[in-house]
Amino acid sequence: MTGKMKGFAMKRIGEVGWIEKDAPYCGPNDAIVRPLALSPCTSDIHTVYEGGIGERYDMILGHEGCGEVVEVGSEVKNFKVGDRVLVAAITPDWNSREAQAGYSMHSGGMLSGWKFSNFKDGVFGEYFHVNDADGNLALIPEGMDYGVACMLSDMLPTGFHAAELADVQFGDIVAVFGIGPVGLMATAAAALKGAGRLIVVDSRPERFEIALNYYGATDAVDFMKAPSEDQIMELTNGEGVDKVIIAGGDQRLFETAMKVLKPGGRIGNVNYLGTGDYINIPRVEWGAGMAHKNIFGGLMPGGRLRLEKLARLIQFGKVDPGHMLTHKFYGFEGVEDALELMRTKPEGLIKPVVYMDKDHTKNVK
């Protein structure tokens, strides 16, 4: 593409605003996409206001969105102009050595599959660039709400990856710490993988309500009422849990997780730790390093196949991320207000979404 476009950007650490810059260039294997719906993420807040990935100047924010293809490169085989597509937050280079080794999310170096609003412009522009289009796009299923489609960028795949990292098995007792949108999707994933008892830890009533009513949670622990480790140990008669998922909070949660985890248990972390230099692991509760209590943390995978599989879960009623969409905006300018909501997190907020057009439900060809 040629010409200028508008985008909502991180101007520098602590400052955001609208900017104008060159429209993205489409390489032979790439695609240019016009957003149909967008959603801000807590990661955007870590990036801007905590400097989680260091200083950035005039970088367009956002890694959650879906859109319509407006240009494809000469080598793209599976997508064409006019296709409405899902786009994962993680867009690996699929011919990289890391991808061939099974770690596509780290293609080009640690965390380098995470390109949007990390080291290239994100999706909060009038247009955005997708590398390796055949590997990183998937068609939006007919009839899927565009706001729900946005949840397939990051919230749903990251939450589901948490359950994979924790290796949830049939009948496991699982504790999920932090049930924002990612934690709610991790709860749903743990339920689908067969967790027998599913304890969610947070402090917000609206999150507990959704987790218990829609996503398979069996118990709710409010950490504001008493230490969460004490409540979990009481619920489990002093035995603890088989698996822990960390989807929110800060590095201090690893200490709590280790205290409630049974020997041989496993912690799956997908929480973006935006501050601090170290994580404290309590020596005694870790069995002096010999309790077979393992920590697995990872960036979620991207890719067309995974997008298609996760979309199928929504399409056929296995999970409905729509319950999380508490605040809806219409028109591109709504991105600014939606991001501010993620910064202030008012009562009742779970996830905001911005539809580019008011007629957003007409997803029928």
Disulfide bonds with the S-S distance in Angstrom:
none
